[in-house]
Each structure stands twice: as structure tokens, then as C-alpha cells.
Amino acid sequence: MDEHRIPPLRAGRRAAGAALLGWLGDARAPRLCRVTGSPGSGRTHLLAWLVAGGTDPAAPPGRRVNAYLPAEGCGVRAAVWQLARQLEVSARTPGELLDRLAADPRPTVLCVPELDRAADPARLVAELLDPLLGLPHLRLVVEATADLVFTAVAEPAELDLDDPRWTDRARWDAWCGREGHDPAGYPNPGRALGTALAPPPGPAELLARAPRTATGAPDLPAAGPELLTGLWAAAARSGDLGPLAADPLLYVLAEPVAVTTALEAAAPGTAPAALDAAWRAAGPALVDTPEPAVRAHQLRTRLLGTEPADPAAALAADRLAAAPGRWSARWARRGPAPAATAPGAGPLRGRWLLADPTGAVHVLSPADGAVLGRIAVPGPKPLRALAATPGGSLVLLDAWGGTELLTPGPTGPGLEPYALDEALARLAAAVHGEALVLAASPDLPDAAPALGDSGGGVHWYRPGGGVLGERLHTGPVTALAVGTAAPGVPLLASGGLDGAVRLWGPGSAPMPEPADHRPCPVTALALDAGPDGPVLAVAWADGLLRVRRPQRPDGALDLRLGSPATGLSLAGGVLLAGLDDGPVALDLRD
């Protein structure tokens, strides 16, 4: 056992730790390992020790734990969201998580302590953990009694901590003597410590601890996160939300897992429909956000734009609006996920363009999301991307890699349609494989849109100078944005399936290192000219949005909204993000 990497186990449990590490490092061992024992036997402590070492970035491959789920008080929905976040995928349901993990065949180890104390252990096993074990590359270690039925692994490994062979008696006696514990408790550390698990307090006891208003009523918003979390946990056990149901502040001030589990356990109609739906939409972001003020803005974003207009949702959003933060939602529109977004240019400058899944292109107001018009597209077909040029033309990239040029209205300064069509033909000829993304800048009137391809290449047309190209990614380019490094000087940002974000000024060598890099694909990019230089917005497939100035990497703003953004547009401190249930606009305060 490598005690340098993993702290030594106390209470004579070195043998148990070695056995657990042996299971973890043996690819031939059963893919399910149960850690069992009576209350106080140290099951949770042993798994906490394993997680501490297995999640260390320096852990060798045979000792890695990819995700862990503290199951106490946890329901199925919160479990999915927590595991998805740690595994850097986007999933709201067990089926979605199963699909995401099935698509990635790398070995994956999950650790689930305190499974017996989940909100509904049998349901958590049946709906999530057992189906996950159906994936041949997934392994699971759980703290659970034998009466929880797993069917995916016929003969699991078992480590029973009540068995004396896993506790060295001499080391046990030395530990008890050193710490002043009772050695007669062997081999149960809980008995040696003289501790017993107290039952959780009920709602009445918790409400009695709350501060009071001037009228003597419980002042729940002032109760503090620990007491509020206890009230939500009690509500999950009883299925009755009581006074918690209607006030959105009570949702965001408590720990999100407890809120999620209580909402899942409550009878339909117990919580206001708008709050329940907004919490479900924002949930994958909420469970990983420690700051209540940020959770307030995440929940408020999902309350906006309720269709049809819901007065209760509007009131709830208003109650959350005063929370401090570096961003807040300006508006949200509910509908299908946008297939592509782009900033307007030329006659459409100051507008946003959004293509729906059918290929229809809508013009939106950045101020309030109102649809200002629709651009006639002959024979609409699914689009991968669109770009507006300063000259007034619109370039569409369809789902099969073909481009189409439209001139829907009056033209302005910039490449006229015939020159633009020639530039697109030359760009298409330079593509390696298939064109996947395109982008243009409203501030470069003489430029054609840039293209990114399935071979990792990015291509730029320079009038009179032909096509410039660079292979910037390992694998396909999945996102592209065009901005300016200085007036009239193009700057391209590209994102790839490799998770990297690269910056390139055509005509110069690309930056040697990525401007950013995370271990999941980039789904969207946007560039804007700020007063202190370019501003870059990046979206990744696990739902993270990051806004930063490339020249100031320490000032990044990271935010999550509950689902990945498939399109981004950035202008004047307002970020448009196309989510899976419609676009939202965010005011960036810094």
C-alpha cells in the first residue's frame, strides 16, 4: 500500500485498505464491490479514505476513482446530476447519463458511500446504479447491506468489516491505547469510540430553532443554510414541503441536494409548477454551485420567459433579482434548442440571428428577446452554422457541409455577393474532410466568413492573397468565432472535440499553447471587442460557460445554466446562449 500517496488507515484497518486497493487495481475482479458491516464498523471512513487517494490527480491508473456519490439523503435526480458533473458530461436523467457514459468506453470507477442512507436506497439502485453496472467498462464500490439487490453483477466482491481478519488486533490495541478508546469494541471502531447515530430531527423541532419575525412567525430566510437544509431533508423524508414550497429564496439558500431530493419526493402539485420546472432545468448547475447568490441567478434565469406568462414565475424571479453577482439574466425564451446563433452585421447590426432546428432564421432583439422578423430561406433545411457579413449577406452552412449565400435586403460596404461567393468556393476547396463550422465578424467589412473542418483545420480567405489555413486541433473543429485583435486586424478563436480553445491571427503563427483547455468538447464560441481588448466566451459540452479576456486569464467568469450552450453570441456586455430549451441573454457586469 502506497502510504505516501494515501494516508495510512488507523484502527488496524491496513488489511482492509489493502484489500480494497487490490480490488480497485485488479481488472479481473468483479465489477461490483460491497463494503458491508454493522453500524459503526467504519465503512464510510474506509470509502472516504479510498476517495481521498483515488481522486488525487497524481493517483496511478490502477487506483483512480472517477466520481463519488455521497448518498446520504440523496434521491435519484440529485445523484444523476452530481455524477454527471464529476464525469464532465451533461445529463438530467438516468437514461441520459447512461447514454453519455456508454459513448465513452474508458474504464470508469464510481464510489458510493452511505448508500443505505439514501432517500430511497432500493430506487437509487434500481433506476441508476444497477443500470450503470450494465456498462462493461464501469466498476462500482458501494457501502451497502446485502439486502440491496444488484442484478448486473452476479457475484460481487464483498468486504465485511465485521470480519476480524480485516482488522489487525495488535494495531487496534495500539490505536485504542494511544487514543484512549475501549479495546473491547473490537473490531468495531464505533463501539470503541462509544458513539451512536442519533436520529435526524423532525420538522417541528427544526422550526422551533428558527429565528422569529416581529409577529412571532418563523423567519425562514434568516434561518441560515444548515437549518434550512435540515428542513428540506425532513421534507424529503415526509414528502411534505410545508412552508418551504412557495418562497424561491428558501430554495437557493439551502444545500441543493436536499432541495432536489425533497422536490422529487413531494406529491405532484406540492411545489409551484414554475419553481419545480425551473429547478429541474437549472438543477445540474445548482448542485455544483456553493454560492447562494449564484444559485439565485441560475434559478431566476430558468424562471424567466415562462410560456404562457406565469405571474407566479415572474414574482419568484423578481424575488431573486437582487442577489449580488457578476452576471444576471436579461431575458429567456422557451422553445426548441437553437441550431445556430450569430451576431447581426451590416443592416442587421445590433440584432441577433437564430436558426431553429428546421433551418428557419429569426431576427431577435438583444434588449428583450422579441422576434423582430424572419429571414426568408428557400427550402429550409437543418443548419450547422450561420454568419452575417457586414455587406448584408447571410451565409448558411447546412447539416451536410454545404454553404448557401443569401442577400435578404439592402447591401452595405463589404464584399459584394459575387466576390463573397468566390471566396466561399475557395474556402470550401481548402477544407480537409467536411466543413463543420463557420463564423464572421461585423467589424471586418472586406472579410469572408472563416471555416472550420472535420480534420481540425481553420481556414481564412484574404482578398488577393488566397486562403490561409492552419490545423489547430486534434480531431474536428466544433466551434468558431471571428473578432478583431485591433481595428481591422482579424482574430480567430476555434474550439475542438479535443476540448482546446485556440487563437490565431491569419498571416501569423498560431499561439503555441491553447488559450484554454478542458477534457470535454467545445460546443460554442463568441468573440467581441471590449474596451481593454478582445473578450472571449466559450461553452463546453458539460455545461460550463467561461467568459474572459485572453490577455487577462486570471479574471475569468465561470457560470453554468443547467445545460450546454449550442450557440453563443457576444456584444456590448450581453451574452446570448442557445440552450436546450431556448435562448437566454445574460448581462455581464464585469
Steps between C-alpha positions, in 0.01 A plus 500: 500500500644836399475701820673798342211550257219386732507575875532192720186343642462501876327252734689205352321526167806477278394155378155629400657787311739267319210272402301794361799627302555148373143490367542843344819404319388154381326519161387136544317565828118524504386844386297550819654508847280525810648637821277366778496488878293600800443865597824653623719248318679774307354442153459871425847579636658231279329629185591860587860386521473329160345810342767728648773300331312396188395851397850642547619611152831325572334162567628225267249354251433189709391709799280765344146574607325704229199617701343451839145546621438579869164323504369601843165675450545497122232419241537372146484840334768659718717190461490526120589869509790453739652210308455677165681805630797300628520294181483820290193407299158659472209288627173567681359145514642150562446414134696804381786420738504140380513615137787744565708240683423229245650724232833520688657156540777608739509309834290686758492439875218638716497500880172526693534534878193493729275336242288356782417856609384628160148644479384174338794256473310234304377753245849650462638153427217397264479824298865610489777289651401156369438629144842670511657166590361373172783692330795259472761772560342627824590381852323588822597484867212559741441511872184290520333211677435173324125557467551764228466300179739555210429282198765616251787321681414146609777448757628830641806527718424566867708655775328438836658724762348293781734218395803516737744411221471856367608656831848434641455441874841629604457822304143530633623474862774753433247743347263462795783550750632804318159664456336388825230285336346176626684197351206274589314648202720298262465501199239780498649853531158646579468284810857583601421869471172461688305684229150430374316645202227738620174514301462816290277775646146538372341809340342627824831486689678679217234771465528567874867592447424760231526872578172689529351800329344788693169313492653184643489299175806298391736717294620228268710714260704604805530145635841426346600231250548217754153533650335548161679196361375299798145616429525394134648164604209451743260594221658232279438238769139604553407596143352828631670826402292704746609866522799440268301456179420852382803720580785475245747641752453189714598291198829678428610557861505126584728225373379411148510122548254520790268727300516274195422188701206667677350621171538152352334339802211748523160417357423658161371854538657550843754750369398784266530366146725781380747459786508122464559521123766771538681296765501195273638704211774669705568201726819362340654844558349557844639185662856611431466867596599587858399868497130569572511826302615317188234233552245783517603622154506146358146433623377844393633442147279194470197680643511772235311463177248250628247426225223590537591784734472377858448775762633271774817439300543873445461569873749227586751637248460850644569368850832359382606796286674695779765234562852635446713352225708554190214411267122485484243389246345771285239278336430143400284347229371148521496280194710247312877513526641746243698322230726804451536861612695794361537874566335719241713708264449763234131601491437244778772632731376524857271201449544131565439223251367162610439194287246251634528122443314524169746752357269803528696814594350748748616851591492572875529818704789486752299728730211265573521199269205613289489348151543794263467303180581191306744469213357315203712191439414305185429138588603513867721210605689420822795729557833457674586871502415839353687829470399854408750705300545878524386529138155372592532142373416194705705181468343169604687177567262206480514167682675336201785754482366705210492881503227726368519876447197725552461874455170565676501880489702808416877457485763713669877546485677167471546210265223505241320168441703388196833555679364336811382200301847461347660523845270229634585273206873541570449436869297186427780374274752537784297303753639168623211260527178690563416859596348493850490861622520852363510848651536865400567832671283813457817710534687363196314630190741354243512151651317180416389260773761260638448123480597217736513138383486140615878465467573760767575779254393866502492696172499873425458677166718804441392702192778485246701262716308177475406272788706475816457192717633341814434163660424607855329197653532127546169390356214712365451872555172534688475879551633813336487876560650799319591827667770763485829523689516870402292709257504319165722216627320163500519262795356149479402283795438130440382219726527131441383156593834486685371759750760759399440866413758646260562859389641582158568822315497408127837568347685431824586182686233369736564530871712200606274409792120492517333808643294256706461125526260271684440123462170524311402637158448870430142562383495875424719813489452876475742792467434868562712814510510639855651827621807311626536260208317194371249318718462125448203282602531120491244224559592137567290186472468454877315832531780734609501852351818704541538869410843659517741740342779292341757751621371466860447127564473553876174694469285225348129481575376140522128434503257215444133512402404132516567385144769552236485798266488402133544859381650822639494863390665781693453873452523800731520301821194287416544127438242301303513128577294244310398232752308177452169671578555835329727805505586712803673839514735581787624840613869471587575750773877458494 
